[in-house]
Structure formats: C-alpha cells, structure tokens
Amino acid sequence: MSTLPPPSVKKSSDDSLESKVYTIVESLKDYIPVMNDRNRLGFGLYKYLKGEGEKPEILVKTSKLNVKNISLDKLAEKINAELSKLK
C-alpha cells in the first residue's frame, strides 16, 4: 500500500490582501498564543475584508479565541487600527 504525496501549496504573494491580513494576525501572537486560533481569526478577517464576514468586534467574540494579557474589546480595537491601514 502506498500513499500519495501531499498536494503542493502555493504561497500567496507578499502584497496580496490575504498575506497582509495573516501578517497582522501573526503580529498579535503575544495576545493569541495558539496558532490555530490565529489561523481561524485570519481567515475570518480575510472574509470580512472581502465583504463576506463579520466585523472584528463580533469575530473576536465568536471565534472562541484563547487570549492572554488583553481583553477581547482591546484586541478588536488593535485589529481595527491595523485593518484601517490596509484600506
């Protein structure tokens, strides 16, 4: 029995919206220590910027994030401040 190699994954370019959003979320790793939580938040924020998702204020409360050293409201404010730089 043999296994197939995993599918190849193309990395998005550094100037793409997706890459910028995930960079913002990765910069919050001191507040969101779990990598899967950061990935889930990044996906939600990407969907929000494309017009398909919830606002960051709602997203941080519904994503079941494990946060440290910051409240969810302050985290949402930081995210909004960073997202406003993208627009």
Residue pairs with C-beta under 8 A, 6 or more apart in sequence:
12 18
12 19
13 19
17 46
17 49
17 50
17 86
18 46
20 86
21 42
21 45
21 46
21 49
21 83
21 86
22 39
22 42
22 46
24 42
24 45
24 79
24 82
24 83
24 86
25 32
25 38
25 39
25 41
25 42
25 45
26 38
26 42
27 82
28 38
28 75
28 78
28 79
29 38
30 68
30 69
31 67
31 68
31 69
31 70
31 75
31 78
32 38
32 41
32 65
32 66
32 67
32 68
32 75
33 66
33 68
34 65
34 66
37 63
37 64
37 65
37 66
40 63
40 65
41 59
41 60
41 63
41 65
44 53
44 54
44 59
44 63
45 53
45 56
45 59
45 79
45 83
46 53
47 53
48 54
48 55
48 56
48 59
49 83
49 86
53 59
54 62
56 76
56 79
56 80
56 83
57 73
57 76
57 80
59 76
60 67
60 72
60 75
60 76
60 79
61 72
65 72
65 75
67 75
70 78
